[in-house]
């Protein structure tokens, strides 16, 4: 990604999820505002996205920030929807039309 970066890590994405989703998806991973702020300072005018996928329990989740502000966070696992923050993104429209959450 031009001007961007992709990171893969076991727990760092958790730090970009809102509290309820972070606790349900990652359990004991504590909030770290310093890390979150540092990431947003690296990309002050861009987007930061965190993704989680785990096939054993069919866990999924994502959060999207634009210019440091949380736009959307949604997650679930084992057929249960954990919740969401923000309005659905245009990229979600097709799947949500067939599979509302």
N, C-alpha and C positions, 0 to 999 in steps of 0.2 A: 504494500500500500504506500503510494507516494506520500511522504510527509507523515506516515503513521507507523505503528508498530503492532505486532501480534505477540502476545505472551501466552504461554501455556503453563499452568501451575495448579497444584492440587487445591489450594485454599485461597489464593489471591483474588479470584473472581468474587468470592463471598464478600469481600470488603467493599464491593460496588453494588451490593444488593441492599434494599431497604431492610429494616430490622426484622420484620415478621418473616419475610422470605429467607433471610440469612439464617435465622434460628431454625426454621423448619427444614431447610435444605442442608445446612452445614453444622447444625448442632452447637458445639462449643466454640466456634470461631467468634472471637470477640470483635466488636467494632474497632476500626482503626482510622480515625478521621485524618490523621497525619498522612497515611498512605493515600487515602482518597484525594486529599487536597494536592498532594505531590503529583498524582496522575493528571488531575485537572489543570494544574499549572503547566504541565508539559504540552497540553493541547487546549489552550484557553479559548480558542475560537472554533474548535472542532468537536467531533463526537467521540465518546468513549463508550464501548459496549463490552459487557461481560456476559459470557455464555456458560451454561453448565449442561452436561448430558451425562447420564449414568444409566447404562442399559440393564443392570441387575434389577433395579426397582422402577425402571422406566421414568427416571427423574429428568426433568427438563427445567430450564429457567433462563431468563435473560434480563438485563437491565441496559437502558440506553440513556446516556447523558448528552446534552448538547450545551456547549458553553458553560459546563460545570453544573447545570441544572438537570435533575432527574426528569426525564420525559416519560419513561415507561419501565415498569418492572413487573414481571409475571413469572409464575412458577407452579409446578405441580409434580406429583409422583404417585405411582401405584394407582392410577386412575382417579386420583383426588386432585382437585384444583386448589392450590394453596392461597391464591389471591393475586391481585394486581394493583398497581398504582399507575395512574395516568391513563389517558385515552389510547385505544388500540392504534398502532402505527399502520400506515397504508400497506406495508408489507404483510400485515396480518389479515387483511380484509378477505382474501380468497379462502383461507383456511377457516376463519371464523364464520364465514357464510355457510360452510358445510358442517362445521363442528363448533357450535357456540360454547363458550365457557361461562 
